[in-house]
Each structure stands twice: as structure tokens, then as C-alpha cells.
Amino acid sequence: MRLSGKSILTRFFLLAVFLWGTVITTSIASAEPAGGTILSITEDFGNMDTSISDADLGKLGISLGDSFDLTHKATTVSVHFGFTYSDVPEGEWVSFINETARLRIARNYENAAMTLEASIGDEITISPSSMK
């Protein structure tokens, strides 16, 4: 049986997806929260770029579409991990990986830094959501 180039690519893709899913589902998430710092804050909406990477989220078992708990000082909020601001209704917390491969934390059409009274250099902690 001879396979076409398209068929071979399709089979390769399906194998890759299967193997990737196996790696993700068999990894053990860390029970320890991840800590980081606020590296920058945008002037317009107070979006906070952090030192936390996609790998840090993966170690916690946090994937796209999940929510996680963000703690800054004595305040903890639930944050959706998505692709962009519009993944949540106005005023809701959202996060995604920015252009520098770091976690951006924001509120859709609200000022995230002002809400948390956060400044550049402040420490933050993230952990899997207690709401799961």
C-alpha cells in the first residue's frame, strides 16, 4: 500500500498529537506554587508582565483554558489562562503568554495593577485554581 504525501503528513500529525497528549497527561504537576515578580506594567490598562514562563505554568499543570489563583500581597484572584483579552467578559481577569514568552496578567478593559495596588518589582505567586 502506497501512501500519499498528504496521508503521511496526516498520520505524522496524529501521532505527534497523541504523543504530546501522552506527555502532558502523564506529567505530574507540582504541589508547590510558582513565584515570580512583576517586570513591567503597561500605562494604558495596567497590564502586568511577569517573570513567570509557560514552563512554570506547565509544572503546575495549568493549561490553556484553565484558571489559576494569583496572589499579590494579601489579595488572591482567579485568573483565566487564555490567548487574549477577549477570552473573558469585561472586567474579568485574564492571562496569556506575551511576545517575550512571559506571563501577562490583565483585566479586560480594567486596570489590573491598580486593582491589586501592584508595582514593578512586586512578588506574586500563582497556583492551580481552588475553583476547579
DSSP file (Angstrom, degrees, kcal/mol; ACC not computed):
  #  RESIDUE AA STRUCTURE BP1 BP2  ACC     N-H-->O    O-->H-N    N-H-->O    O-->H-N    TCO  KAPPA ALPHA  PHI   PSI    X-CA   Y-CA   Z-CA
    1    1 A M              0   0    0      0, 0.0     2,-0.5     0, 0.0     0, 0.0   0.000 360.0 360.0 360.0 125.5    0.0    0.0    0.0
    2    2 A R        -     0   0    0      0, 0.0     2,-0.4     0, 0.0     0, 0.0  -0.839 360.0-148.8-100.9 131.6    1.5    3.3   -1.1
    3    3 A L        -     0   0    0     -2,-0.5     2,-0.1     1,-0.0     0, 0.0  -0.789  13.0-126.8-101.2 141.5    0.7    6.4    1.0
    4    4 A S     >  -     0   0    0     -2,-0.4     4,-2.3     1,-0.1     5,-0.2  -0.358  29.0-107.2 -76.2 164.4    0.4    9.9   -0.5
    5    5 A G  H  > S+     0   0    0      1,-0.2     4,-2.2     2,-0.2     5,-0.2   0.876 121.9  51.7 -59.1 -38.8    2.4   12.8    1.0
    6    6 A K  H  > S+     0   0    0      2,-0.2     4,-2.4     1,-0.2    -1,-0.2   0.906 109.3  49.6 -65.2 -42.0   -0.8   14.2    2.5
    7    7 A S  H  > S+     0   0    0      2,-0.2     4,-2.4     1,-0.2    -2,-0.2   0.893 110.4  50.1 -64.6 -40.5   -1.6   10.9    4.1
    8    8 A I  H  X S+     0   0    0     -4,-2.3     4,-2.6     2,-0.2    -1,-0.2   0.923 111.7  48.2 -64.0 -44.2    1.8   10.6    5.6
    9    9 A L  H  X S+     0   0    0     -4,-2.2     4,-2.7     2,-0.2    -2,-0.2   0.901 110.7  51.5 -63.2 -40.8    1.7   14.1    7.0
   10   10 A T  H  X S+     0   0    0     -4,-2.4     4,-2.5     2,-0.2    -2,-0.2   0.932 111.8  46.1 -61.5 -45.9   -1.8   13.4    8.4
   11   11 A R  H  X S+     0   0    0     -4,-2.4     4,-2.3     2,-0.2    -2,-0.2   0.898 112.7  50.4 -64.6 -40.4   -0.6   10.3   10.1
   12   12 A F  H  X S+     0   0    0     -4,-2.6     4,-2.7     2,-0.2    -2,-0.2   0.924 110.9  49.7 -61.8 -44.5    2.5   12.0   11.5
   13   13 A F  H  X S+     0   0    0     -4,-2.7     4,-2.6     1,-0.2    -2,-0.2   0.927 111.1  48.4 -61.1 -46.2    0.4   14.9   12.8
   14   14 A L  H  X S+     0   0    0     -4,-2.5     4,-2.4     1,-0.2    -1,-0.2   0.892 112.3  49.3 -63.0 -39.3   -2.0   12.5   14.6
   15   15 A L  H  X S+     0   0    0     -4,-2.3     4,-2.9     2,-0.2     5,-0.2   0.919 111.1  49.8 -63.5 -44.0    1.0   10.6   16.1
   16   16 A A  H  X S+     0   0    0     -4,-2.7     4,-2.8     2,-0.2    -2,-0.2   0.916 111.3  48.5 -62.2 -43.3    2.5   13.8   17.3
   17   17 A V  H  X S+     0   0    0     -4,-2.6     4,-2.6     2,-0.2    -1,-0.2   0.918 112.7  48.9 -62.7 -43.4   -0.7   14.9   18.9
   18   18 A F  H  X S+     0   0    0     -4,-2.4     4,-2.1     2,-0.2    -2,-0.2   0.941 113.9  44.7 -61.4 -48.2   -1.1   11.6   20.6
   19   19 A L  H  X S+     0   0    0     -4,-2.9     4,-2.3     2,-0.2    -2,-0.2   0.904 113.2  50.7 -64.8 -40.8    2.4   11.6   21.9
   20   20 A W  H  X S+     0   0    0     -4,-2.8     4,-2.5    -5,-0.2    -1,-0.2   0.925 110.8  49.3 -62.7 -44.0    2.2   15.2   23.0
   21   21 A G  H  X S+     0   0    0     -4,-2.6     4,-2.7     1,-0.2    -1,-0.2   0.866 109.4  52.6 -62.4 -36.6   -1.1   14.4   24.9
   22   22 A T  H  X S+     0   0    0     -4,-2.1     4,-1.6     2,-0.2    -1,-0.2   0.912 109.7  48.4 -65.2 -42.7    0.5   11.4   26.5
   23   23 A V  H  X S+     0   0    0     -4,-2.3     4,-0.8     2,-0.2    -2,-0.2   0.924 114.5  45.9 -62.9 -44.5    3.4   13.6   27.7
   24   24 A I  H >< S+     0   0    0     -4,-2.5     3,-0.7     1,-0.2    -2,-0.2   0.939 115.1  44.7 -65.7 -46.7    1.0   16.2   29.1
   25   25 A T  H 3< S+     0   0    0     -4,-2.7    -1,-0.2     1,-0.2    -2,-0.2   0.724 114.3  49.0 -75.1 -19.5   -1.3   13.8   30.8
   26   26 A T  H 3< S+     0   0    0     -4,-1.6    -1,-0.2    -5,-0.2    -2,-0.2   0.545  87.7 101.8 -96.3  -6.5    1.4   11.7   32.4
   27   27 A S  S << S-     0   0    0     -4,-0.8     2,-0.6    -3,-0.7    -3,-0.0  -0.474  72.8-126.9 -74.8 150.3    3.4   14.6   33.8
   28   28 A I        -     0   0    0     -2,-0.1     2,-0.1     1,-0.0    33,-0.1  -0.868  20.4-133.0-101.9 123.2    3.0   15.2   37.5
   29   29 A A        -     0   0    0     -2,-0.6    31,-0.3    31,-0.1     2,-0.2  -0.445  24.6-109.5 -74.9 145.9    2.0   18.7   38.5
   30   30 A S        -     0   0    0     29,-3.9    -1,-0.1     1,-0.1     4,-0.1  -0.506  12.9-151.5 -74.4 140.4    3.9   20.4   41.3
   31   31 A A  S    S+     0   0    0     -2,-0.2    -1,-0.1     2,-0.1    29,-0.1   0.643  75.1  89.6 -83.2 -16.3    2.1   20.9   44.5
   32   32 A E  S    S-     0   0    0      1,-0.1    -2,-0.1    95,-0.0     2,-0.0  -0.629  82.8-119.6 -82.7 136.9    4.2   24.0   45.2
   33   33 A P        -     0   0    0      0, 0.0     2,-0.4     0, 0.0    94,-0.2  -0.320  26.6-117.0 -68.0 158.8    3.0   27.4   43.9
   34   34 A A  E     -A  126   0A   0     92,-2.5    92,-2.9    -4,-0.1     2,-0.3  -0.838  26.7-154.1 -99.0 135.2    5.2   29.3   41.5
   35   35 A G  E     +A  125   0A   0     -2,-0.4     2,-0.3    90,-0.2    90,-0.2  -0.781  23.4 149.1-106.9 153.3    6.6   32.6   42.5
   36   36 A G  E     -A  124   0A   0     88,-2.3    88,-2.6    -2,-0.3     2,-0.3  -0.921  34.1-109.8-161.1-175.1    7.7   35.5   40.3
   37   37 A T  E     -A  123   0A   0     -2,-0.3    14,-1.8    86,-0.2     2,-0.7  -0.898  29.7-107.0-127.9 158.7    8.0   39.2   40.0
   38   38 A I  E     -B   50   0A   0     84,-2.2    83,-3.0    -2,-0.3    12,-0.3  -0.780  33.5-178.1 -84.4 117.7    6.2   41.9   38.1
   39   39 A L  E     -     0   0A   0     10,-2.7     2,-0.3    -2,-0.7    11,-0.2   0.827  62.1  -5.8 -88.4 -35.5    8.7   43.0   35.4
   40   40 A S  E     -B   49   0A   0      9,-1.6     9,-2.4    79,-0.1     2,-0.4  -0.988  54.0-147.9-156.8 159.9    6.7   45.8   33.8
   41   41 A I  E     -B   48   0A   0     -2,-0.3     7,-0.2     7,-0.2     2,-0.1  -0.998  24.0-126.3-134.2 128.2    3.2   47.5   33.8
   42   42 A T     >  -     0   0    0      5,-2.4     4,-1.0    -2,-0.4    71,-0.1  -0.462  13.7-137.1 -73.8 147.4    1.6   49.0   30.8
   43   43 A E  T  4 S+     0   0    0      2,-0.1    -1,-0.1     1,-0.1     0, 0.0   0.834  94.0  54.3 -73.3 -32.7    0.4   52.6   31.2
   44   44 A D  T  4 S+     0   0    0      1,-0.2    -1,-0.1     3,-0.0    67,-0.0   0.971 130.3   1.2 -72.2 -55.9   -3.0   52.2   29.5
   45   45 A F  T  4 S-     0   0    0     66,-0.1    67,-1.5     2,-0.1    62,-0.3   0.302  94.5-112.1-118.7   8.3   -4.7   49.3   31.3
   46   46 A G     <  +     0   0    0     -4,-1.0    67,-1.4    65,-0.3     2,-0.2   0.829  49.5 176.5  66.8  30.7   -2.1   48.4   34.0
   47   47 A N        -     0   0    0     65,-0.2    -5,-2.4    59,-0.1     2,-0.6  -0.491  21.4-138.8 -68.3 139.0   -1.4   45.0   32.4
   48   48 A M  E     -BC  41 105A   0     57,-3.1    57,-2.8    -7,-0.2     2,-0.5  -0.894  10.8-159.1-111.0 117.1    1.4   43.3   34.3
   49   49 A D  E     -BC  40 104A   0     -9,-2.4   -10,-2.7    -2,-0.6    -9,-1.6  -0.806  23.4-166.1 -90.5 132.5    4.2   41.4   32.5
   50   50 A T  E     -B   38   0A   0     53,-2.5   -12,-0.2    -2,-0.5    53,-0.1  -0.577  35.7-114.9-117.0 173.9    5.8   38.9   34.9
   51   51 A S  E    S+     0   0A   0    -14,-1.8     2,-0.3    -2,-0.2   -13,-0.1   0.419  80.6 112.8 -85.3   0.0    8.9   36.7   35.2
   52   52 A I  E     -     0   0A   0    -15,-0.3    51,-3.0    51,-0.2    -2,-0.2  -0.585  53.9-155.9 -80.4 133.1    6.7   33.6   35.1
   53   53 A S  E  >  - C   0 102A   0     -2,-0.3     4,-1.6    49,-0.2    49,-0.2  -0.527  31.7-106.0-103.7 170.3    7.1   31.5   31.9
   54   54 A D  H  > S+     0   0    0     47,-0.6     4,-2.3     1,-0.2     5,-0.1   0.857 121.9  57.8 -60.1 -36.5    4.9   29.0   30.1
   55   55 A A  H  > S+     0   0    0      1,-0.2     4,-2.1     2,-0.2    -1,-0.2   0.881 102.1  54.1 -63.2 -38.5    7.1   26.2   31.5
   56   56 A D  H  > S+     0   0    0      1,-0.2     4,-0.9     2,-0.2    -1,-0.2   0.910 109.3  48.1 -61.4 -41.6    6.3   27.4   35.1
   57   57 A L  H ><>S+     0   0    0     -4,-1.6     5,-2.5     1,-0.2     3,-0.7   0.912 109.4  53.6 -64.3 -41.9    2.6   27.1   34.3
   58   58 A G  H ><5S+     0   0    0     -4,-2.3     3,-1.3     1,-0.3    -2,-0.2   0.871 102.4  57.1 -60.8 -38.5    3.2   23.6   32.9
   59   59 A K  H 3<5S+     0   0    0     -4,-2.1   -29,-3.9     1,-0.3    -1,-0.3   0.777 108.1  48.8 -63.9 -25.4    4.9   22.5   36.0
   60   60 A L  T <<5S-     0   0    0     -4,-0.9    -1,-0.3    -3,-0.7    -2,-0.2   0.481 118.5-113.2 -90.0  -4.0    1.8   23.4   37.9
   61   61 A G  T < 5 +     0   0    0     -3,-1.3     2,-0.6    -4,-0.4    -3,-0.2   0.710  66.4 148.7  78.9  19.9   -0.4   21.6   35.5
   62   62 A I      < +     0   0    0     -5,-2.5    -1,-0.3    -6,-0.1     2,-0.2  -0.802  20.5 176.8 -92.9 121.8   -2.0   24.8   34.2
   63   63 A S    >   -     0   0    0     -2,-0.6     3,-2.5     1,-0.1    18,-0.2  -0.738  42.3 -67.6-118.8 166.4   -3.0   24.6   30.5
   64   64 A L  T 3  S+     0   0    0      1,-0.3    18,-0.2    -2,-0.2    -1,-0.1  -0.272 123.4  27.3 -51.8 134.8   -4.8   27.0   28.1
   65   65 A G  T 3  S+     0   0    0     16,-3.6    -1,-0.3     1,-0.4    17,-0.1   0.194  98.8 112.4  94.3 -16.0   -8.4   27.4   29.2
   66   66 A D    <   -     0   0    0     -3,-2.5    15,-3.2    15,-0.2    -1,-0.4  -0.340  60.0-133.5 -80.8 167.6   -7.7   26.7   32.9
   67   67 A S  E     -D   80   0A   0     13,-0.3    62,-1.3    -3,-0.1     2,-0.3  -0.888  21.0-171.4-114.8 154.4   -7.9   29.2   35.7
   68   68 A F  E     -DE  79 128A   0     11,-2.4    11,-3.1    -2,-0.3     2,-0.5  -0.944  26.9-106.8-139.5 162.2   -5.3   29.7   38.4
   69   69 A D  E     -DE  78 127A   0     58,-3.0    58,-1.8    -2,-0.3     2,-0.5  -0.798  28.0-162.1 -93.0 129.5   -5.0   31.6   41.6
   70   70 A L  E     -DE  77 126A   0      7,-3.0     7,-2.4    -2,-0.5     2,-0.5  -0.950   5.1-165.4-109.9 125.5   -2.9   34.7   41.6
   71   71 A T  E     +DE  76 125A   0     54,-3.1    54,-2.0    -2,-0.5     2,-0.4  -0.958  12.3 173.6-116.4 128.3   -1.7   36.1   45.0
   72   72 A H  E >   -D   75   0A   0      3,-2.7     3,-2.4    -2,-0.5     2,-0.2  -0.982  68.9 -45.9-131.1 118.0   -0.3   39.6   45.4
   73   73 A K  T 3  S-     0   0    0     50,-0.5    45,-0.0    -2,-0.4    43,-0.0  -0.428 125.6 -21.5  54.3-120.6    0.4   40.6   49.0
   74   74 A A  T 3  S+     0   0    0     -2,-0.2     2,-0.4    -3,-0.1    -1,-0.3   0.323 119.6  94.4-100.3   8.5   -2.8   39.7   50.8
   75   75 A T  E <   -D   72   0A   0     -3,-2.4    -3,-2.7    41,-0.1     2,-0.4  -0.868  49.6-173.1-108.0 132.3   -5.1   39.6   47.7
   76   76 A T  E     +D   71   0A   0     -2,-0.4     2,-0.3    -5,-0.2    -5,-0.2  -0.988   7.7 177.6-122.4 131.3   -5.9   36.4   45.7
   77   77 A V  E     -D   70   0A   0     -7,-2.4    -7,-3.0    -2,-0.4     2,-0.5  -0.929  31.0-117.0-128.7 154.2   -7.8   36.5   42.5
   78   78 A S  E     -D   69   0A   0     -2,-0.3     2,-0.4    -9,-0.2    15,-0.4  -0.805  33.6-165.8 -91.3 129.7   -8.8   33.8   40.0
   79   79 A V  E     -D   68   0A   0    -11,-3.1   -11,-2.4    -2,-0.5     2,-0.4  -0.961  15.5-134.9-123.7 131.9   -7.3   34.3   36.6
   80   80 A H  E     -Df  67  94A   0     13,-1.4    15,-2.3    -2,-0.4     2,-0.8  -0.684  15.0-142.3 -81.8 133.6   -8.2   32.7   33.3
   81   81 A F  E     + f   0  95A   0    -15,-3.2   -16,-3.6    -2,-0.4   -15,-0.2  -0.875  48.0 129.0 -98.3 108.3   -5.2   31.4   31.2
   82   82 A G        -     0   0    0     13,-3.1    15,-0.4    -2,-0.8     3,-0.1  -0.390  66.8 -88.2-135.2-151.4   -6.1   32.1   27.5
   83   83 A F  S    S-     0   0    0      1,-0.3     2,-0.3    13,-0.1    13,-0.1   0.760  92.6  -7.8-102.2 -35.3   -5.0   33.6   24.3
   84   84 A T  S >  S-     0   0    0     11,-0.1     3,-1.7     1,-0.1    -1,-0.3  -0.932  76.2 -85.4-158.3 173.4   -6.1   37.3   24.5
   85   85 A Y  G >  S+     0   0    0     -2,-0.3     3,-1.5     1,-0.3    23,-0.1   0.857 116.4  63.4 -57.4 -40.1   -8.2   39.8   26.5
   86   86 A S  G 3  S+     0   0    0      1,-0.3    -1,-0.3     4,-0.0     4,-0.1   0.453  76.6  89.0 -72.5   2.2  -11.5   38.9   24.8
   87   87 A D  G <  S+     0   0    0     -3,-1.7    -1,-0.3    -7,-0.1    -2,-0.1   0.644  95.1  39.9 -69.4 -13.1  -11.3   35.4   26.2
   88   88 A V  S <  S-     0   0    0     -3,-1.5     3,-0.1    -4,-0.1     6,-0.1  -0.914  96.5 -94.7-132.3 158.7  -13.2   36.8   29.2
   89   89 A P    >   -     0   0    0      0, 0.0     3,-2.1     0, 0.0    19,-0.4  -0.251  63.4 -70.2 -65.8 161.5  -16.0   39.3   29.7
   90   90 A E  T 3  S+     0   0    0      1,-0.3    19,-0.2    17,-0.1     3,-0.1  -0.243 122.3  20.0 -53.1 136.4  -15.2   43.0   30.5
   91   91 A G  T 3  S+     0   0    0     17,-3.8    -1,-0.3     1,-0.3     2,-0.1   0.187  96.2 122.0  89.2 -16.1  -13.7   43.4   34.0
   92   92 A E    <   -     0   0    0     -3,-2.1    16,-2.3    16,-0.1    -1,-0.3  -0.419  67.9-105.0 -81.1 156.6  -12.6   39.7   34.3
   93   93 A W  E     + G   0 107A   0    -15,-0.4   -13,-1.4    14,-0.2     2,-0.3  -0.604  44.2 170.0 -81.0 137.5   -9.1   38.6   35.0
   94   94 A V  E     -fG  80 106A   0     12,-2.6    12,-2.9    -2,-0.3     2,-0.3  -0.980  11.7-171.4-144.9 153.2   -7.2   37.0   32.0
   95   95 A S  E     +fG  81 105A   0    -15,-2.3   -13,-3.1    -2,-0.3     2,-0.3  -0.978   9.2 163.1-143.5 156.6   -3.6   36.0   31.3
   96   96 A F  E     - G   0 104A   0      8,-1.6     8,-3.2    -2,-0.3     2,-0.5  -0.967  46.7 -84.0-161.9 167.5   -1.6   34.8   28.3
   97   97 A I  E     - G   0 103A   0    -15,-0.4     6,-0.2    -2,-0.3   -44,-0.1  -0.706  50.2-147.4 -81.9 126.0    1.9   34.4   27.2
   98   98 A N    >   -     0   0    0      4,-3.3     3,-1.9    -2,-0.5    -1,-0.1  -0.101  33.9 -82.0 -86.8-174.0    3.2   37.7   25.8
   99   99 A E  T 3  S+     0   0    0      1,-0.3    -1,-0.1     2,-0.1    -2,-0.0   0.624 129.0  54.6 -66.9 -13.9    5.7   38.5   23.0
  100  100 A T  T 3  S-     0   0    0      2,-0.2    -1,-0.3     0, 0.0     3,-0.1   0.193 119.3-108.2-103.3  15.7    8.6   37.9   25.3
  101  101 A A  S <  S+     0   0    0     -3,-1.9   -47,-0.6     1,-0.3     2,-0.3   0.777  82.2 119.7  64.9  29.8    7.4   34.4   26.3
  102  102 A R  E    S-C   53   0A   0    -49,-0.2    -4,-3.3   -48,-0.1     2,-0.4  -0.846  72.3 -91.7-120.8 160.3    6.4   35.6   29.8
  103  103 A L  E     - G   0  97A   0    -51,-3.0   -53,-2.5    -2,-0.3     2,-0.5  -0.558  34.3-159.9 -75.7 125.3    3.0   35.6   31.5
  104  104 A R  E     -CG  49  96A   0     -8,-3.2    -8,-1.6    -2,-0.4     2,-0.5  -0.910   4.2-160.2-102.6 133.0    0.9   38.7   31.1
  105  105 A I  E     +CG  48  95A   0    -57,-2.8   -57,-3.1    -2,-0.5     2,-0.3  -0.955  25.4 149.3-115.2 130.8   -1.8   39.3   33.7
  106  106 A A  E     - G   0  94A   0    -12,-2.9   -12,-2.6    -2,-0.5     2,-0.4  -0.890  42.4-124.8-148.2 172.8   -4.6   41.7   32.9
  107  107 A R  E >   -HG 110  93A   0      3,-0.6     3,-1.5   -62,-0.3     2,-0.6  -0.996  41.9-107.1-123.9 136.9   -8.2   42.6   33.3
  108  108 A N  T 3  S-     0   0    0    -16,-2.3   -17,-3.8    -2,-0.4   -16,-0.1  -0.501  99.1 -16.7 -67.9 112.7  -10.3   43.0   30.2
  109  109 A Y  T 3  S+     0   0    0     -2,-0.6     2,-0.3     1,-0.2    -1,-0.3   0.730 123.2  94.2  61.2  27.1  -10.9   46.8   29.9
  110  110 A E  B <  S-H  107   0A   0     -3,-1.5     2,-0.8   -18,-0.1    -3,-0.6  -0.903  84.7-101.2-136.4 167.1   -9.9   47.4   33.5
  111  111 A N     >  -     0   0    0     -2,-0.3     4,-1.9     1,-0.2   -65,-0.3  -0.809  31.3-174.5 -96.3 105.7   -6.6   48.3   35.2
  112  112 A A  H  > S+     0   0    0    -67,-1.5     4,-2.0    -2,-0.8    -1,-0.2   0.922  82.1  48.7 -66.3 -46.8   -5.1   45.2   36.7
  113  113 A A  H  >>S+     0   0    0    -67,-1.4     5,-2.6   -68,-0.2     4,-0.8   0.899 112.1  48.8 -63.7 -41.0   -2.2   46.8   38.5
  114  114 A M  H >45S+     0   0    0      3,-0.2     3,-0.5     2,-0.2    -1,-0.2   0.904 108.2  54.7 -65.8 -40.3   -4.4   49.5   40.1
  115  115 A T  H 3<5S+     0   0    0     -4,-1.9    -1,-0.2     1,-0.2    -2,-0.2   0.909 118.0  34.8 -58.2 -43.4   -6.8   46.8   41.3
  116  116 A L  H 3<5S-     0   0    0     -4,-2.0    -1,-0.2    -5,-0.1    -2,-0.2   0.483 105.3-126.0 -89.2  -3.0   -4.0   44.9   43.1
  117  117 A E  T <<5 +     0   0    0     -4,-0.8     2,-0.2    -3,-0.5    -3,-0.2   0.936  55.3 167.4  53.0  47.5   -2.1   48.1   44.1
  118  118 A A      < -     0   0    0     -5,-2.6     2,-0.3    -6,-0.1    -1,-0.2  -0.620  22.3-169.4 -98.0 151.9    0.8   46.5   42.3
  119  119 A S    >   -     0   0    0     -2,-0.2     3,-2.1    -3,-0.1   -81,-0.3  -0.913  39.0 -79.9-133.0 160.0    4.2   48.0   41.4
  120  120 A I  T 3  S+     0   0    0     -2,-0.3   -81,-0.2     1,-0.3     3,-0.1  -0.385 118.3  28.2 -58.1 134.3    7.1   46.9   39.3
  121  121 A G  T 3  S+     0   0    0    -83,-3.0    -1,-0.3     1,-0.3   -82,-0.1   0.218  86.9 136.4  95.8 -13.7    9.3   44.5   41.3
  122  122 A D    <   -     0   0    0     -3,-2.1   -84,-2.2   -84,-0.1    -1,-0.3  -0.331  54.9-118.7 -64.8 148.8    6.5   43.2   43.5
  123  123 A E  E     -A   37   0A   0    -86,-0.2   -50,-0.5    -3,-0.1     2,-0.3  -0.667  31.5-175.3 -88.7 145.0    6.4   39.5   44.1
  124  124 A I  E     -A   36   0A   0    -88,-2.6   -88,-2.3    -2,-0.3     2,-0.4  -0.919  11.3-152.2-132.7 161.1    3.5   37.3   43.0
  125  125 A T  E     -AE  35  71A   0    -54,-2.0   -54,-3.1    -2,-0.3     2,-0.4  -0.999   7.0-165.8-134.2 137.9    2.5   33.7   43.5
  126  126 A I  E     +AE  34  70A   0    -92,-2.9   -92,-2.5    -2,-0.4   -56,-0.2  -0.950  12.4 166.2-122.2 148.0    0.4   31.5   41.2
  127  127 A S  E     - E   0  69A   0    -58,-1.8   -58,-3.0    -2,-0.4     3,-0.1  -0.976  48.1 -73.8-150.4 157.6   -1.1   28.1   42.0
  128  128 A P  E     - E   0  68A   0      0, 0.0   -60,-0.2     0, 0.0   -67,-0.0  -0.239  67.5 -91.0 -53.2 143.6   -3.7   25.9   40.4
  129  129 A S    >   -     0   0    0    -62,-1.3     3,-0.9     1,-0.2   -62,-0.1  -0.275  19.9-148.6 -63.3 137.7   -7.2   27.3   41.0
  130  130 A S  T 3  S+     0   0    0      1,-0.2    -1,-0.2    -3,-0.1   -62,-0.0   0.518  95.4  71.2 -78.1  -5.9   -9.0   26.2   44.1
  131  131 A M  T 3         0   0    0      1,-0.2    -1,-0.2   -64,-0.0    -2,-0.1   0.468 360.0 360.0 -89.3  -3.4  -12.2   26.6   42.0
  132  132 A K    <         0   0    0     -3,-0.9    -1,-0.2   -65,-0.1    -2,-0.1   0.497 360.0 360.0 -64.3 360.0  -11.5   23.5   39.7
